[in-house]
């Protein structure tokens, strides 16, 4: 079977510049939305699901789905750190930190109203426990003082959250921002860290912590550690690996973004496919004599069908390239939304990956294939004699 050269399809698209550009931009918009939704999903997963370490276990009170809903008595922290499987320091003490997590309503800059910001009360050893935490501006907060440090993603997004500024944790409980830290793009970068005793006193949470993180001797020790922690029903504790804990925290937000993104993408995709279909139907109507000539020259119906499908796919690939390139710009955008587990605001970035860009191009090609299929079938069914008479 003789095939019509692809250059014929390219020249045909070039001859109809206006409709080609309009259809390509429509498909490009769909690819942009599709890629951006999955880039944001990847960014959420990066912030909430990929920053955990397999040799870290997180202990919460029974039924506490997040640190906000967990309360552990301070004497219990010592029992947790003394459990089998916990790594010891040079003095034989278990490596771990008990921290308090609360939220404070703060005024957003550039928006009316307030939003919740997550406040983490930390002991002095918390930064050493997390090697990914690095001060990028200012200095660490001094223990026992009203000094705090803030994550770089939340810097400048709320009133008082910038280096050298002050804000109130609660009424008449002012604190001063003395440092800004980074944390490998994790959710910690959307938090405020302060001295645990000062945070306890400010929020009336004396005598408790929200969670305990412990460093295990090896990741294989987790099952034994979990069994010991959960066997005493009086303590009412449960343990998860840090990756599993963070994955659970991101699940609701990730699904919300994915569903909304897909619904929008499907809506736009329907319009883009209709646009491509209209373009290809118009091409068939205006090229009846060309089709008749091709048939008279001996090209089969299958060749005509294949040629118009190729033309539609080329149109879609052009739109896909436009949309994929445009979506790369979203990598510079920071997006804030509510974390459904903690009901505090968290800042995410759009994280482009080769897989997302490739998937977007595949989606564009499928749209072109579906949008061009029926016009291609119509072109293939054109009678050469009837076409030559028109």
N, C-alpha and C positions, 0 to 999 in steps of 0.2 A: 504494500500500500504506500503510495507516494504521499509524503507529508508536506504541507505548506510551510515554507521557511518561517522561523520565528521573527525574522526581520520584517515580514509582511505585517505581523501583529504589532510590532513596535512602530512601524510607519503609520499604521492605522490609528494608534493611540495619539501619536504626534500630530496627526491631521485634525484631531478633534480636541484641541488644547483646553478649551473652556470646560467641556463636560468631563474630560479626563482629570483635570485639576480638581474640579468640584467633587468628583467621586473619590479621588485619592485622599482629599482632605477629610471627607466623611469617614472613610475607613481609618485614616490616621487618628482622628478624634477617638474612635473606638479603641484603637490600640493604645493610645495615650491613657485613657481611663482604665483599661484592662491592666496595663503594665503598672500604672501608679497604684492601683488597689493592691496588687500583689507585692509591689515594692514596700508599701506601708505595712502589709502583713509581715513581710520579712523583717522590717525594722522593729515591729512589735516583738517578734520572736527573738530578735537579737537582743532587745532591751530586757525582756522578761524571761526568755526561755533558754538562751544560749550562754548566759553569763555564769551559770552555776558550775561548781567543781564536784566531781564524783567522790572526792574524799572528804567532803563536808556534809554533815547531817544537820537538819533543821528540826528542832523540837518545839512543838506547840502544845497548848492544852487541848484535851480531847474535844473534837468538834469545831476547833478553830480553823476555818478554811483559810484565813489570812492572819497576819500578825496583829491586825487591828482587832480581831475577835478572840485573841488568845491572852490569857492571864496566868502567869507562873509565879508562885511565891519565891522570894529570893533564897530561902534555905534550900529549896529544891534544886537550884542551880548547881550547888556544890555536889549534890547526889548525881546529877546528870554528868558533870565533869569527871566524877570518880568511876563512872561505868566502864566495864570492859570494852576494849576496842578503841578507846579514846587515846590519841597520841599524847605523850607527856613531854614537858620541857625538862631542862637540866635539873630542876629542883623536884621533879616527880609530880608536878601539878598538871592536871588535864588542860589541854589547849582548847579554849572556847570563850565565847562572849555571850553575855545576857544583855539584851537591848530592849528598850521601850519604844514602841511606835504609836504615835498619835497623829491627828490632823489638826491644822489650824486654818480658819477662814481668813483669806488675805485678798486685798484689792488688786485686781489685774490691771496692768498698764495697757492703755489703749482700748480697754473695753469697760463697759458699765458693769457694776456688780462685783461680786467676789467669787472665789473658788477655793477649794480645799487644797492645801499643800501638806505633804507628808513630812512630819518631823520625827527624826530618829534620835533618841537619847542613847548615847554610846559611852562605854567606859574607855579609859585611856588606851587600852590594848586593841581597840577595834580596828584602827588603821593598820597596825602591824599584822593583824589577823587576815586582812584583805590586801595582799600585795598589789592588786590592780588599782587601789586608791592612790592618787598622786595629786599633790597640791600644785596647781598651775598658776595661781596668783595669790599673793598675800602669804599667810602663815597658818599653821595648824591652830585650832582653838585650844586654849589652856584649860586643863581639867579644873573643875570646881569654880568656874567663872561663868559670866553671862555672855561668853563669846560663842559664835557658831561659825561653821563653814557651810557653803552651799555647793550643789552640783552645778557644773558649767552649763547644762542645758536649761536650767531654770533661772539662770542669772539674768536679771533685768526684766523678767516677765511679770514680776509682782512688785508692788511698792515696798521699798526697803530691802529688796533682795539683790544687792550689788555690793561690791567691795567697799567697806568703809561706812555703809549705811546701817541704819538701825530699824527694828520693827518690834512689835509686841507679840510674844508667844500667846499670852493672855493679857487681859487688862492689867495694867501696871506691872507687867513683867517684860520689860524691854531687853532685847539682846542686840549685840553688834556683830555684823558680818566681818570677819577678819581674814577669811580665806575662801578660795574657790578650788574645787577639786574635780578631777576627771576620774572615770571608772570604766574604761573600755566600752563606752556607749551603753552601759547597763542602766537599769532603772534607778540605781543609786544617784545618777546625775540629775534626777528630778526631785531630790530630797534635800532637806536641811538637817545638818547634824549638829547636835549640841551636847553638853555634858549631861549624863544620864540623871544625876541627882538634881540638877537645876530643872530639867524637863519634868521629872517626877513632882517636884515641889510646885512647879507652875501649873500642872494639870491635876494635882491632887491624886497622883497614882503611886503613893509611897508603898514600899514593900513588895512590889511586883515588877516583873519584866514581861514583855510580850512574847519573846522567843529566845531560844538558846541555840547558837550555832557552835558545833564542835568539830574539831579536825580529827578524823579517824586515822588509825595507823596505816591502813590501806583501805581502798574501796570495798574489798571483799569482807571487811569486818562489819559492814553496815547491818547485815541480817542479824548477827549476834547482838549488836548494840540495840537494834530495834526491839528484839525480843526481851531484853532486860528492861528497857525503858517502859515498854507497854505491859509488862506482866503484872506490875503493881497497880491494881485498879484504883487504889486510894489516891495515887498521884494524879491519875487522869491525864496521861500524856500520850502523844503519838509522835512518831519520827518519820521523816521523809528525807531522801537524798536531796541536796540542794537543786540539782537539775530538775528533778520531779516536782519539787515545791514550786520553782519558778515557772515550770510549764503549766502547772495547775493555775497559777496566778494569771497567766496570759490567755488561757483558753477562752473565756467569755469575750474579752476584747478582740481577740483574733477572729473569732467566728462572726462577731458583729461587723467588723471591717470587711471580711471576706464576703459575707452575704450582701451587704450594702453595695460593695464594689461590683459584684457580679450582677446584681439587679440593674445597676446603672449601665454596666457594659452590655448586658443583653438588650436593654432598651435602645441604646445607641447602635448596637450591632444590627438590630432589625432595620433601623432606618438606613444604615450604611448599605446593607444588602439590597434593600429596595432601590436605593440610589444607583448601585452598581447594575442592578437588573434593568432599570430604566435606561441607563447609559448604553447597555449592550443591546437592548431592544431597539433603541434609536439607531444604533450602528447597523443592525440587521436591516431596518427599514430603509436606510439611506444607501445601503450597499447591495441592493438586490441584483443590479446588473453585474457587479463584481462577483457576487456569489454564483450567478448564472455563468459567467465567463470561466470561473474556476471549475465549475462542474463540466462545462463544455471542453475544457482542456484535459479532462480526464481525472480530476481529483474526486475522490469518493465522498459519500456523505460522512463517513467516519473521519476523513481528513478535515472536512469543514467543521464538524463538531469539535474535533480536537483543537483546531486553530482558534475557534472562538473561546473555548475554555482556557487555552493558554493566554489569550488576550485578557480575559477577565482576571486570571491569576496574576499576570504581570501588573495589571492595574492595582490589584490588592497588595502586591509586594511593594509597589511604589508607595501606597498609603501606609503600609506597615513600617517602612523605613522612616517615613516622616514622623509617624507616631512614636516609634521607638527612640529616635534621636531626640524628639521633644521631651519624652519622659525622663531622659537622662538628667535634664535640668532639675527634676524634682529631688535629685540627690542632695541639692543644696538647701532644701526646704526643711524646716523643723515644724512638726505638727503636734499640737497638744490636745489631749482629750482626757476624759475621765476613765480611770481604771475601775472597772466594775467590781473588783474584789475589795479594794481599799477605799473607794469613793474619794480618791484624791487625784489631782491633776498630774499627768505624767507626759513628758515631752518625748516624742518619737521622731525618727528621721526616716526618709524613704531610702531603702537600701536596694539599689539595682544589682542584679546578678545576671551572669550570662544565661542561666536557665530561664529567668523571667523574660528577658529580651527575646530569646529563641522561641519560647512559648507564645509570646505576643505575635511574632512573625508567622508562626504556624496558624494561630487564630485568624490572622489577616488573610492568609492564603485560603483557609477554609471558607471564610466569608466571600472571597472572590469566586471560589469554586461554586458555592451555593447560589450566589447572585448571578453568575454567568451560565449556569447549567441550562435553564429553560430557554433563554435567548439562543444559546448554542444549538439546542435541539430544534428550535424553530428554523434556524439558519440551515441546519442539515437537511431539513424536510423541504426546503424550497425547490420547486421544479425548475430545472435549468431553462426550459422553453418559456415558461411563464415569466421567469425572472428577466430573460432577454427582451421580452415584449414590453416590460414596464419602463 
